[in-house]
Amino acid sequence: MSKELRIGMIGYGFMGRAHSNAYKRLNDFFPVEHRPVLKAVCGRNTEKAAAFARNWGYERVETDWRAIVSAKDIDVVDIGTPNDTHFDIAIEAARHGKMVLCEKPLAMNVQQAEEMTRAVEMAGVPNMVWFNYRRVPAIALAKQIIDEGRIGKSFHYRATYLQDWTISPDVPQGGAALWRLDVNAAGSGVTGDLLAHSIDTAMWLNGPIKRVTAMTKTFVTERVHAVTGEVAPVGIDDACMFLAEFANGSMGTFESTRYARGRKNFNTFEMNGEAGSVYFDLEEPEYLQFFEYQQQQSGKKVESHLTGWRKIHTTNSEHPYMNRYWVPGTCIGYEHTFLNALADFVMGIESGSPTQPDFRSALQTQKVCDAVIEAAKKGAWVETGAE
Ligand SMILES: NC(=O)c1ccc[n+]([C@@H]2O[C@H](COP(=O)([O-])OP(=O)(O)OC[C@H]3O[C@@H](n4cnc5c(N)ncnc54)[C@H](O)[C@@H]3O)[C@@H](O)[C@H]2O)c1
């Protein structure tokens, strides 16, 4: 007998679609007992929300998120709205005993993230933050390789997350889809939007970041606000570079911008250790590159003219998540990262061993994001306090 998992989705934009797709496909691909039921979607525009509900199969529409968090027929509140709304919705959802799934970045700042973490932990409700890149099979394989000790002592971690969609000064700030340029809705620019992903991945693979120093830049300092129609100062960081020291003693560099002409969602990382290296590039998401330093193999000296990087096509059933999909050599896509994350969350509920990243884990990422912004302002090294 399947158990219902009744979903209240808040927001019907990019993430509303990505999450709804995951709910609809879960039982097709993963052998879990729970069956998502798309109970309600919330958006402030009734017509648009109703069209979304018809398209994706939600039973009803709400225009105030409070109706979702307090509804008796909702088990999971899923927050897919701009960053400035996460705090109120998550706190109220936890207060009503709902499971809470929240988009990244968890909050506008560490204070909010701490309170949200306390709220879900005190309520004892399952919770997760959608840092979906952990669920790319190639990135999950990197984690496996690192945990198997194949990289050895870590020296370097290098991440980039580059886009190019805000170069024109004519792009307004605020309102639908462009809330990312409005500091009051987003909290920060590329630091919270893009580097939060890079930081979550980095700390998952290489452990906590202890301290950072940073430089941020706002290339276009005034933009029309889409809601007021007035020209207003831009408060977000358009680009951010930071240096990091990890608790394990390794060094990190992180670079993010929305001004890298030609780069659309260029999310890469490389990690170098004593025994090997891994490299990932989201533009070739099914590949993980791995270099293994070996002097001997099967008792024979390794011939150095034959050494080199391996480009692993992560489509074998032995690779993370891939036994749920197709035959070796066939790929999965961006949308599956959300499906894999949801499956992990549901399996966590069923096994009683909660999945990661939960709110507490996302709080650590928030600490690094805040420290980066503070370091850029001060022009100094800042301790993150991340664990
Ligand atoms: N995990 C990822 O890779 C990823 C990717 C994109 C966005 N995000 C995150 O997801 C969240 C949403 O981003 P998006 O790209 O889907 O944005 P979006 O602009 O496409 O959609 C936002 C939705 O929220 C709704 N909304 C705004 N304020 C609301 C309110 N007060 N009450 C109810 N609904 C409200 C809007 O109507 C819209 O439907 C953000 O926190 C963002 O950082 C994560």
The ligand as a Tripos MOL2 file, in Angstrom:
@<TRIPOS>MOLECULE
LIG
   44    48     1     0     0
SMALL
NO_CHARGES

@<TRIPOS>ATOM
      1 N1         18.4710   24.6820   -7.1420 N.am      1 LIG1
      2 C1         18.7030   25.4210   -8.2230 C.2       1 LIG1
      3 O1         19.5230   25.0860   -9.0470 O.2       1 LIG1
      4 C2         17.9360   26.6940   -8.4160 C.ar      1 LIG1
      5 C3         17.7630   27.2190   -9.7080 C.ar      1 LIG1
      6 C4         16.9900   28.3860   -9.8560 C.ar      1 LIG1
      7 C5         16.4550   29.0000   -8.7450 C.ar      1 LIG1
      8 N2         16.6790   28.4840   -7.5020 N.ar      1 LIG1
      9 C6         16.0840   29.1290   -6.3070 C.3       1 LIG1
     10 O2         14.6740   28.8910   -6.3400 O.3       1 LIG1
     11 C7         13.9630   30.0080   -5.8310 C.3       1 LIG1
     12 C8         12.9860   30.5050   -6.8970 C.3       1 LIG1
     13 O3         13.6930   30.8150   -8.0650 O.3       1 LIG1
     14 P1         13.0260   30.6860   -9.5250 P.3       1 LIG1
     15 O4         14.1380   30.7380  -10.5140 O.co2     1 LIG1
     16 O5         12.1020   29.5400   -9.5620 O.co2     1 LIG1
     17 O6         12.2330   32.0430   -9.5650 O.3       1 LIG1
     18 P2         11.0700   32.4640  -10.5480 P.3       1 LIG1
     19 O7         11.0900   33.9360  -10.6040 O.co2     1 LIG1
     20 O8         11.1130   31.6760  -11.8060 O.co2     1 LIG1
     21 O9          9.7510   31.9840   -9.7600 O.3       1 LIG1
     22 C9          9.4330   32.5050   -8.4970 C.3       1 LIG1
     23 C10         7.9840   32.1630   -8.1950 C.3       1 LIG1
     24 O10         7.6680   32.6390   -6.8780 O.3       1 LIG1
     25 C11         6.4150   33.3180   -6.9300 C.3       1 LIG1
     26 N3          6.3420   34.2210   -5.7990 N.ar      1 LIG1
     27 C12         7.0940   35.3260   -5.5560 C.ar      1 LIG1
     28 N4          6.7450   35.8900   -4.3760 N.ar      1 LIG1
     29 C13         5.7450   35.1260   -3.8760 C.ar      1 LIG1
     30 C14         4.9560   35.1970   -2.7030 C.ar      1 LIG1
     31 N5          5.1440   36.1690   -1.7990 N.pl3     1 LIG1
     32 N6          4.0160   34.2430   -2.5090 N.ar      1 LIG1
     33 C15         3.8210   33.2670   -3.4190 C.ar      1 LIG1
     34 N7          4.5350   33.1490   -4.5500 N.ar      1 LIG1
     35 C16         5.4860   34.0720   -4.7750 C.ar      1 LIG1
     36 C17         6.4030   33.9710   -8.2930 C.3       1 LIG1
     37 O11         5.1080   34.2990   -8.7030 O.3       1 LIG1
     38 C18         7.0020   32.8230   -9.1370 C.3       1 LIG1
     39 O12         6.0070   31.8790   -9.4690 O.3       1 LIG1
     40 C19        15.0310   31.0360   -5.4360 C.3       1 LIG1
     41 O13        15.3100   30.9160   -4.0710 O.3       1 LIG1
     42 C20        16.2470   30.6270   -6.2640 C.3       1 LIG1
     43 O14        17.4810   30.9970   -5.6830 O.3       1 LIG1
     44 C21        17.3920   27.3460   -7.3380 C.ar      1 LIG1
@<TRIPOS>BOND
     1     1     2 1
     2     2     3 2
     3     2     4 1
     4     4     5 ar
     5     4    44 ar
     6     5     6 ar
     7     6     7 ar
     8     7     8 ar
     9     8     9 1
    10     8    44 ar
    11     9    10 1
    12     9    42 1
    13    10    11 1
    14    11    12 1
    15    11    40 1
    16    12    13 1
    17    13    14 1
    18    14    15 2
    19    14    16 1
    20    14    17 1
    21    17    18 1
    22    18    19 2
    23    18    20 1
    24    18    21 1
    25    21    22 1
    26    22    23 1
    27    23    24 1
    28    23    38 1
    29    24    25 1
    30    25    26 1
    31    25    36 1
    32    26    27 ar
    33    26    35 ar
    34    27    28 ar
    35    28    29 ar
    36    29    30 ar
    37    29    35 ar
    38    30    31 1
    39    30    32 ar
    40    32    33 ar
    41    33    34 ar
    42    34    35 ar
    43    36    37 1
    44    36    38 1
    45    38    39 1
    46    40    41 1
    47    40    42 1
    48    42    43 1
@<TRIPOS>SUBSTRUCTURE
     1 LIG1         1 GROUP 0 **** ****
